[in-house]
Amino acid sequence: MGSIVIVVVAVALLVTAVLLVRSPGLPWPAIVVAALTSAICFTVGGDTSRGTSGPSIATVTGSIAGLVSVLAAILALVPRPQDGPAPRAAIVLSAGGIAVGAVGLLVTVLAG
């Protein structure tokens, strides 16, 4: 039952990443979802790697998603001209972190 929930969450995260890339607007929702993806990956990774000596795949991808969310937040805070369109780099970077975390969750389920 637990692996089904993880697969559903991973698919929902992938769908969310696609929707965030397609939507116009501020990058902060994407950054928050990337941080939540990191937290989900750490939770799943901590639960699945109790008997192993090294970190699980979900833990590693969670740390990557967390790092990407911090980098995206730094990019979003860079001052930009008010008359131009908002840069999309932070949104795309956050969506990449979400995708990495979701794929890490799927690989953890398939490997475990």
VMD Tcl script that builds the backbone (N, CA, C; Angstrom):
set m [mol new atoms 336]
animate dup $m
set s [atomselect $m all]
$s set {name element resname resid chain x y z} {
  {N N MET 1 A 0.820 -1.196 0.000}
  {CA C MET 1 A 0.000 0.000 0.000}
  {C C MET 1 A 0.864 1.260 0.000}
  {N N GLY 2 A 1.971 1.230 0.725}
  {CA C GLY 2 A 2.833 2.397 0.800}
  {C C GLY 2 A 3.468 2.752 -0.527}
  {N N SER 3 A 3.824 1.722 -1.317}
  {CA C SER 3 A 4.453 2.015 -2.599}
  {C C SER 3 A 3.464 2.626 -3.587}
  {N N ILE 4 A 2.195 2.292 -3.462}
  {CA C ILE 4 A 1.185 2.885 -4.344}
  {C C ILE 4 A 1.048 4.378 -4.042}
  {N N VAL 5 A 1.084 4.721 -2.767}
  {CA C VAL 5 A 0.995 6.129 -2.384}
  {C C VAL 5 A 2.199 6.907 -2.911}
  {N N ILE 6 A 3.377 6.311 -2.827}
  {CA C ILE 6 A 4.587 6.980 -3.313}
  {C C ILE 6 A 4.507 7.198 -4.820}
  {N N VAL 7 A 4.009 6.208 -5.559}
  {CA C VAL 7 A 3.873 6.350 -7.011}
  {C C VAL 7 A 2.857 7.444 -7.344}
  {N N VAL 8 A 1.746 7.480 -6.622}
  {CA C VAL 8 A 0.734 8.518 -6.877}
  {C C VAL 8 A 1.307 9.904 -6.581}
  {N N VAL 9 A 2.043 10.034 -5.491}
  {CA C VAL 9 A 2.662 11.326 -5.153}
  {C C VAL 9 A 3.680 11.723 -6.214}
  {N N ALA 10 A 4.485 10.773 -6.684}
  {CA C ALA 10 A 5.490 11.080 -7.707}
  {C C ALA 10 A 4.836 11.528 -9.013}
  {N N VAL 11 A 3.766 10.861 -9.409}
  {CA C VAL 11 A 3.066 11.262 -10.637}
  {C C VAL 11 A 2.420 12.635 -10.453}
  {N N ALA 12 A 1.854 12.880 -9.277}
  {CA C ALA 12 A 1.270 14.199 -9.009}
  {C C ALA 12 A 2.333 15.291 -9.049}
  {N N LEU 13 A 3.529 14.997 -8.551}
  {CA C LEU 13 A 4.615 15.981 -8.603}
  {C C LEU 13 A 5.042 16.255 -10.041}
  {N N LEU 14 A 5.096 15.219 -10.871}
  {CA C LEU 14 A 5.455 15.425 -12.280}
  {C C LEU 14 A 4.402 16.264 -13.001}
  {N N VAL 15 A 3.136 15.992 -12.734}
  {CA C VAL 15 A 2.064 16.783 -13.347}
  {C C VAL 15 A 2.138 18.232 -12.869}
  {N N THR 16 A 2.421 18.419 -11.586}
  {CA C THR 16 A 2.553 19.763 -11.033}
  {C C THR 16 A 3.711 20.513 -11.680}
  {N N ALA 17 A 4.825 19.821 -11.907}
  {CA C ALA 17 A 5.971 20.460 -12.556}
  {C C ALA 17 A 5.612 20.942 -13.957}
  {N N VAL 18 A 4.894 20.121 -14.700}
  {CA C VAL 18 A 4.485 20.516 -16.053}
  {C C VAL 18 A 3.546 21.714 -15.995}
  {N N LEU 19 A 2.596 21.691 -15.069}
  {CA C LEU 19 A 1.657 22.805 -14.950}
  {C C LEU 19 A 2.354 24.100 -14.534}
  {N N LEU 20 A 3.340 23.985 -13.660}
  {CA C LEU 20 A 4.070 25.177 -13.223}
  {C C LEU 20 A 4.900 25.784 -14.346}
  {N N VAL 21 A 5.470 24.945 -15.200}
  {CA C VAL 21 A 6.252 25.463 -16.325}
  {C C VAL 21 A 5.330 26.158 -17.338}
  {N N ARG 22 A 4.153 25.616 -17.520}
  {CA C ARG 22 A 3.228 26.188 -18.500}
  {C C ARG 22 A 2.533 27.447 -18.006}
  {N N SER 23 A 2.463 27.641 -16.705}
  {CA C SER 23 A 1.715 28.787 -16.180}
  {C C SER 23 A 2.595 30.033 -16.132}
  {N N PRO 24 A 2.030 31.183 -16.485}
  {CA C PRO 24 A 2.782 32.426 -16.335}
  {C C PRO 24 A 2.684 32.905 -14.890}
  {N N GLY 25 A 3.592 33.741 -14.517}
  {CA C GLY 25 A 3.479 34.313 -13.183}
  {C C GLY 25 A 4.765 34.256 -12.395}
  {N N LEU 26 A 4.611 34.414 -11.119}
  {CA C LEU 26 A 5.749 34.465 -10.212}
  {C C LEU 26 A 6.365 33.083 -10.003}
  {N N PRO 27 A 7.652 33.032 -9.662}
  {CA C PRO 27 A 8.314 31.741 -9.483}
  {C C PRO 27 A 8.105 31.118 -8.102}
  {N N TRP 28 A 7.512 31.837 -7.166}
  {CA C TRP 28 A 7.469 31.341 -5.790}
  {C C TRP 28 A 6.650 30.077 -5.604}
  {N N PRO 29 A 5.518 29.884 -6.291}
  {CA C PRO 29 A 4.832 28.595 -6.140}
  {C C PRO 29 A 5.701 27.411 -6.568}
  {N N ALA 30 A 6.457 27.578 -7.640}
  {CA C ALA 30 A 7.337 26.500 -8.092}
  {C C ALA 30 A 8.457 26.246 -7.088}
  {N N ILE 31 A 8.969 27.292 -6.485}
  {CA C ILE 31 A 10.033 27.136 -5.493}
  {C C ILE 31 A 9.509 26.411 -4.259}
  {N N VAL 32 A 8.299 26.743 -3.841}
  {CA C VAL 32 A 7.705 26.074 -2.674}
  {C C VAL 32 A 7.445 24.598 -2.964}
  {N N VAL 33 A 6.955 24.290 -4.157}
  {CA C VAL 33 A 6.713 22.889 -4.506}
  {C C VAL 33 A 8.032 22.119 -4.593}
  {N N ALA 34 A 9.093 22.745 -5.069}
  {CA C ALA 34 A 10.405 22.083 -5.096}
  {C C ALA 34 A 10.898 21.797 -3.679}
  {N N ALA 35 A 10.678 22.730 -2.762}
  {CA C ALA 35 A 11.070 22.488 -1.366}
  {C C ALA 35 A 10.226 21.375 -0.747}
  {N N LEU 36 A 8.932 21.340 -1.057}
  {CA C LEU 36 A 8.084 20.250 -0.557}
  {C C LEU 36 A 8.488 18.904 -1.159}
  {N N THR 37 A 8.900 18.919 -2.421}
  {CA C THR 37 A 9.401 17.691 -3.044}
  {C C THR 37 A 10.629 17.179 -2.309}
  {N N SER 38 A 11.505 18.088 -1.931}
  {CA C SER 38 A 12.691 17.708 -1.165}
  {C C SER 38 A 12.289 17.071 0.159}
  {N N ALA 39 A 11.313 17.660 0.830}
  {CA C ALA 39 A 10.868 17.110 2.113}
  {C C ALA 39 A 10.239 15.734 1.945}
  {N N ILE 40 A 9.456 15.553 0.896}
  {CA C ILE 40 A 8.845 14.249 0.639}
  {C C ILE 40 A 9.921 13.208 0.359}
  {N N CYS 41 A 10.909 13.577 -0.441}
  {CA C CYS 41 A 11.997 12.637 -0.760}
  {C C CYS 41 A 12.782 12.249 0.486}
  {N N PHE 42 A 13.056 13.219 1.365}
  {CA C PHE 42 A 13.772 12.897 2.594}
  {C C PHE 42 A 12.941 11.989 3.497}
  {N N THR 43 A 11.639 12.193 3.532}
  {CA C THR 43 A 10.771 11.346 4.353}
  {C C THR 43 A 10.744 9.918 3.819}
  {N N VAL 44 A 10.567 9.771 2.519}
  {CA C VAL 44 A 10.545 8.438 1.921}
  {C C VAL 44 A 11.925 7.788 2.017}
  {N N GLY 45 A 12.968 8.564 1.768}
  {CA C GLY 45 A 14.327 8.016 1.832}
  {C C GLY 45 A 14.713 7.579 3.235}
  {N N GLY 46 A 14.291 8.324 4.231}
  {CA C GLY 46 A 14.580 7.929 5.608}
  {C C GLY 46 A 13.853 6.677 6.016}
  {N N ASP 47 A 12.671 6.476 5.443}
  {CA C ASP 47 A 11.893 5.294 5.778}
  {C C ASP 47 A 12.406 4.049 5.055}
  {N N THR 48 A 12.915 4.199 3.841}
  {CA C THR 48 A 13.327 3.039 3.053}
  {C C THR 48 A 14.767 2.620 3.288}
  {N N SER 49 A 15.583 3.456 3.914}
  {CA C SER 49 A 17.013 3.126 4.043}
  {C C SER 49 A 17.408 2.780 5.475}
  {N N ARG 50 A 16.525 2.214 6.226}
  {CA C ARG 50 A 16.849 1.893 7.616}
  {C C ARG 50 A 17.882 0.779 7.734}
  {N N GLY 51 A 17.838 -0.193 6.858}
  {CA C GLY 51 A 18.753 -1.320 6.972}
  {C C GLY 51 A 20.000 -1.205 6.121}
  {N N THR 52 A 20.194 -0.104 5.432}
  {CA C THR 52 A 21.357 0.037 4.547}
  {C C THR 52 A 22.397 0.936 5.186}
  {N N SER 53 A 23.596 0.858 4.635}
  {CA C SER 53 A 24.686 1.665 5.193}
  {C C SER 53 A 24.800 3.038 4.532}
  {N N GLY 54 A 24.286 3.189 3.331}
  {CA C GLY 54 A 24.392 4.463 2.621}
  {C C GLY 54 A 23.040 5.100 2.424}
  {N N PRO 55 A 23.034 6.295 1.847}
  {CA C PRO 55 A 21.759 6.969 1.613}
  {C C PRO 55 A 20.976 6.306 0.483}
  {N N SER 56 A 19.664 6.424 0.537}
  {CA C SER 56 A 18.841 5.873 -0.527}
  {C C SER 56 A 18.790 6.840 -1.711}
  {N N ILE 57 A 18.239 6.365 -2.798}
  {CA C ILE 57 A 18.112 7.200 -3.991}
  {C C ILE 57 A 17.196 8.382 -3.709}
  {N N ALA 58 A 16.123 8.149 -2.945}
  {CA C ALA 58 A 15.194 9.237 -2.627}
  {C C ALA 58 A 15.874 10.316 -1.786}
  {N N THR 59 A 16.765 9.924 -0.890}
  {CA C THR 59 A 17.470 10.911 -0.069}
  {C C THR 59 A 18.402 11.762 -0.920}
  {N N VAL 60 A 19.099 11.140 -1.846}
  {CA C VAL 60 A 20.020 11.874 -2.714}
  {C C VAL 60 A 19.252 12.826 -3.629}
  {N N THR 61 A 18.167 12.338 -4.228}
  {CA C THR 61 A 17.393 13.226 -5.103}
  {C C THR 61 A 16.672 14.305 -4.298}
  {N N GLY 62 A 16.342 14.013 -3.048}
  {CA C GLY 62 A 15.762 15.040 -2.184}
  {C C GLY 62 A 16.741 16.158 -1.892}
  {N N SER 63 A 17.994 15.794 -1.692}
  {CA C SER 63 A 19.000 16.835 -1.456}
  {C C SER 63 A 19.237 17.660 -2.716}
  {N N ILE 64 A 19.169 17.028 -3.875}
  {CA C ILE 64 A 19.311 17.768 -5.134}
  {C C ILE 64 A 18.130 18.721 -5.315}
  {N N ALA 65 A 16.913 18.247 -5.053}
  {CA C ALA 65 A 15.728 19.102 -5.185}
  {C C ALA 65 A 15.782 20.264 -4.193}
  {N N GLY 66 A 16.272 20.024 -2.986}
  {CA C GLY 66 A 16.407 21.101 -2.011}
  {C C GLY 66 A 17.427 22.138 -2.438}
  {N N LEU 67 A 18.558 21.681 -2.966}
  {CA C LEU 67 A 19.582 22.597 -3.452}
  {C C LEU 67 A 19.061 23.429 -4.618}
  {N N VAL 68 A 18.332 22.782 -5.504}
  {CA C VAL 68 A 17.776 23.497 -6.662}
  {C C VAL 68 A 16.749 24.530 -6.212}
  {N N SER 69 A 15.957 24.211 -5.189}
  {CA C SER 69 A 14.974 25.190 -4.718}
  {C C SER 69 A 15.658 26.412 -4.104}
  {N N VAL 70 A 16.765 26.205 -3.419}
  {CA C VAL 70 A 17.518 27.343 -2.871}
  {C C VAL 70 A 18.116 28.179 -3.999}
  {N N LEU 71 A 18.686 27.526 -5.002}
  {CA C LEU 71 A 19.236 28.265 -6.145}
  {C C LEU 71 A 18.155 29.038 -6.890}
  {N N ALA 72 A 16.986 28.440 -7.034}
  {CA C ALA 72 A 15.884 29.133 -7.707}
  {C C ALA 72 A 15.417 30.334 -6.899}
  {N N ALA 73 A 15.405 30.201 -5.574}
  {CA C ALA 73 A 15.018 31.339 -4.732}
  {C C ALA 73 A 16.029 32.477 -4.862}
  {N N ILE 74 A 17.302 32.135 -4.942}
  {CA C ILE 74 A 18.330 33.167 -5.137}
  {C C ILE 74 A 18.135 33.855 -6.485}
  {N N LEU 75 A 17.845 33.066 -7.524}
  {CA C LEU 75 A 17.592 33.661 -8.846}
  {C C LEU 75 A 16.356 34.552 -8.837}
  {N N ALA 76 A 15.339 34.159 -8.080}
  {CA C ALA 76 A 14.105 34.948 -8.046}
  {C C ALA 76 A 14.300 36.274 -7.317}
  {N N LEU 77 A 15.275 36.331 -6.427}
  {CA C LEU 77 A 15.508 37.552 -5.664}
  {C C LEU 77 A 16.408 38.556 -6.365}
  {N N VAL 78 A 17.001 38.181 -7.497}
  {CA C VAL 78 A 17.860 39.092 -8.239}
  {C C VAL 78 A 16.995 40.219 -8.807}
  {N N PRO 79 A 17.399 41.480 -8.598}
  {CA C PRO 79 A 16.601 42.585 -9.125}
  {C C PRO 79 A 16.548 42.558 -10.650}
  {N N ARG 80 A 15.408 42.939 -11.189}
  {CA C ARG 80 A 15.221 42.965 -12.638}
  {C C ARG 80 A 14.436 44.212 -13.004}
  {N N PRO 81 A 14.496 44.629 -14.254}
  {CA C PRO 81 A 13.725 45.806 -14.675}
  {C C PRO 81 A 12.219 45.544 -14.555}
  {N N GLN 82 A 11.497 46.558 -14.150}
  {CA C GLN 82 A 10.058 46.402 -13.941}
  {C C GLN 82 A 9.255 46.352 -15.238}
  {N N ASP 83 A 9.790 46.941 -16.304}
  {CA C ASP 83 A 9.015 47.012 -17.537}
  {C C ASP 83 A 9.107 45.743 -18.377}
  {N N GLY 84 A 10.094 44.896 -18.152}
  {CA C GLY 84 A 10.253 43.682 -18.942}
  {C C GLY 84 A 9.497 42.512 -18.347}
  {N N PRO 85 A 9.410 41.424 -19.106}
  {CA C PRO 85 A 8.742 40.237 -18.571}
  {C C PRO 85 A 9.597 39.579 -17.485}
  {N N ALA 86 A 8.936 38.882 -16.610}
  {CA C ALA 86 A 9.645 38.196 -15.533}
  {C C ALA 86 A 10.461 37.043 -16.115}
  {N N PRO 87 A 11.705 36.880 -15.679}
  {CA C PRO 87 A 12.507 35.761 -16.182}
  {C C PRO 87 A 11.939 34.429 -15.704}
  {N N ARG 88 A 12.071 33.422 -16.527}
  {CA C ARG 88 A 11.499 32.108 -16.238}
  {C C ARG 88 A 12.531 31.124 -15.707}
  {N N ALA 89 A 13.757 31.563 -15.522}
  {CA C ALA 89 A 14.817 30.643 -15.113}
  {C C ALA 89 A 14.518 29.995 -13.766}
  {N N ALA 90 A 13.986 30.744 -12.819}
  {CA C ALA 90 A 13.703 30.181 -11.498}
  {C C ALA 90 A 12.585 29.144 -11.568}
  {N N ILE 91 A 11.592 29.380 -12.422}
  {CA C ILE 91 A 10.494 28.425 -12.565}
  {C C ILE 91 A 10.985 27.140 -13.217}
  {N N VAL 92 A 11.775 27.280 -14.266}
  {CA C VAL 92 A 12.293 26.097 -14.968}
  {C C VAL 92 A 13.249 25.316 -14.072}
  {N N LEU 93 A 14.079 26.018 -13.319}
  {CA C LEU 93 A 15.005 25.354 -12.398}
  {C C LEU 93 A 14.238 24.610 -11.312}
  {N N SER 94 A 13.202 25.223 -10.772}
  {CA C SER 94 A 12.391 24.565 -9.752}
  {C C SER 94 A 11.670 23.345 -10.320}
  {N N ALA 95 A 11.146 23.471 -11.526}
  {CA C ALA 95 A 10.475 22.337 -12.157}
  {C C ALA 95 A 11.450 21.188 -12.401}
  {N N GLY 96 A 12.687 21.514 -12.736}
  {CA C GLY 96 A 13.700 20.472 -12.874}
  {C C GLY 96 A 13.967 19.763 -11.555}
  {N N GLY 97 A 14.021 20.524 -10.464}
  {CA C GLY 97 A 14.200 19.914 -9.152}
  {C C GLY 97 A 13.028 19.031 -8.762}
  {N N ILE 98 A 11.811 19.482 -9.096}
  {CA C ILE 98 A 10.622 18.669 -8.826}
  {C C ILE 98 A 10.687 17.364 -9.616}
  {N N ALA 99 A 11.077 17.453 -10.873}
  {CA C ALA 99 A 11.163 16.257 -11.715}
  {C C ALA 99 A 12.228 15.293 -11.209}
  {N N VAL 100 A 13.373 15.825 -10.794}
  {CA C VAL 100 A 14.435 14.962 -10.257}
  {C C VAL 100 A 13.948 14.243 -9.002}
  {N N GLY 101 A 13.259 14.963 -8.120}
  {CA C GLY 101 A 12.742 14.347 -6.909}
  {C C GLY 101 A 11.691 13.290 -7.214}
  {N N ALA 102 A 10.788 13.579 -8.154}
  {CA C ALA 102 A 9.735 12.613 -8.502}
  {C C ALA 102 A 10.327 11.355 -9.125}
  {N N VAL 103 A 11.302 11.525 -9.991}
  {CA C VAL 103 A 11.954 10.356 -10.606}
  {C C VAL 103 A 12.703 9.566 -9.546}
  {N N GLY 104 A 13.334 10.256 -8.585}
  {CA C GLY 104 A 13.987 9.559 -7.487}
  {C C GLY 104 A 13.031 8.745 -6.647}
  {N N LEU 105 A 11.820 9.275 -6.436}
  {CA C LEU 105 A 10.811 8.515 -5.707}
  {C C LEU 105 A 10.397 7.257 -6.482}
  {N N LEU 106 A 10.205 7.419 -7.792}
  {CA C LEU 106 A 9.820 6.265 -8.609}
  {C C LEU 106 A 10.917 5.208 -8.643}
  {N N VAL 107 A 12.161 5.637 -8.766}
  {CA C VAL 107 A 13.273 4.671 -8.790}
  {C C VAL 107 A 13.397 3.973 -7.431}
  {N N THR 108 A 13.158 4.698 -6.351}
  {CA C THR 108 A 13.212 4.086 -5.023}
  {C C THR 108 A 12.149 3.001 -4.885}
  {N N VAL 109 A 10.965 3.264 -5.395}
  {CA C VAL 109 A 9.894 2.263 -5.330}
  {C C VAL 109 A 10.236 1.054 -6.191}
  {N N LEU 110 A 10.773 1.317 -7.381}
  {CA C LEU 110 A 11.106 0.203 -8.274}
  {C C LEU 110 A 12.289 -0.618 -7.761}
  {N N ALA 111 A 13.247 0.037 -7.122}
  {CA C ALA 111 A 14.436 -0.674 -6.625}
  {C C ALA 111 A 14.163 -1.397 -5.299}
  {N N GLY 112 A 13.183 -0.927 -4.562}
  {CA C GLY 112 A 12.936 -1.494 -3.233}
  {C C GLY 112 A 11.898 -2.523 -3.268}
}
mol reanalyze $m
mol bondsrecalc $m
mol representation Tube
mol addrep $m
